[in-house]
Amino acid sequence: MWEIPTVSEIVYMDRGRVTIPKAARERHGLADNARLEFFETRSGALVFKPLKAAPALSLVAHLASLRGLDIPERAAHCQGRV
């Protein structure tokens, strides 16, 4: 089923800033400093899309990503513990 687009006015301000209407910000859960993806269609329409935050690494995944990493400052401190 097609969704009927909502038309709202966005205000272009100095230094390239835009103001997105409050109703749209609330509908999409945009907080201050939210990051948006921006692209232009072939027809010239400008599209803004909220970027999804990258999932936080779990502690196990973070430690696994450090496996084999040499940290000289810690090596002397940790000798005999491993």
N, C-alpha and C positions, 0 to 999 in steps of 0.2 A: 504494500500500500504506500502511495506517495505521501510525503509529508509536505504540508503547505508551509513555505518559508515565512518566517516572521521578518518584517522589514522594520528596521530601526535606524535612526540616524547616529552615525559615529562622528565625533568632532575631531578633526585633525588639528593638533596644536603645535607650538614651537618645538624644535629639536626632534621632530618626528614622532611625538607622543600622540596617542589616540585615547579618547574616552569611550569606553564601552558602556552602554546603558545598564543601570543597576539591575533591572529585571533579567537581562541576559547574563550578567555576572553571577547573580544568585542561582539562576536556572542551571548554569554549568559549574557551579561551585568554585568560581575564580576568586582567589584571595589576593591581597596586595602582592605585587611582584610575581604574579603567576606568569609562567612562560607559555607563549603561544607559538604555534607553527603558522607560517604565513606563506601563501603561494598565490600565483595568478593563473587563472584558467585561460584556455585558448581564446575565449571570447572577451577576455580582458577583465573578468570579475576578480575581485580581490577576496581571498578566503582566509579567515583566521580560524585556527583549530587549536584547542587546548592540548598541550603536550602532556602525556602521561608521565608521571614521575617514575624514574627507574626504581625497581624494587631494591630495598636495602638488603645488603648481604647479611646472611646469618653469621654468627661468630665462627661457626665451623667452616663456612665457605670462605670467610675472610682469612682465617688461619691457613686454610689449604692453599689460598692464593699466595701466601708468603713462604710456602715450603721451598727450601733450597736457597732462600735469600740470605746472603751473608751480611750481617750487621756487625761490623768490627767493634763498635763501642760496647755491645752487649756480650760479645764472645768471651772476653776476659772475665766479666762478671758472672757468667753462667757456667763456666768450666767446672766440671765435676758434678753438675746437677743432671746432666743428660745421660 
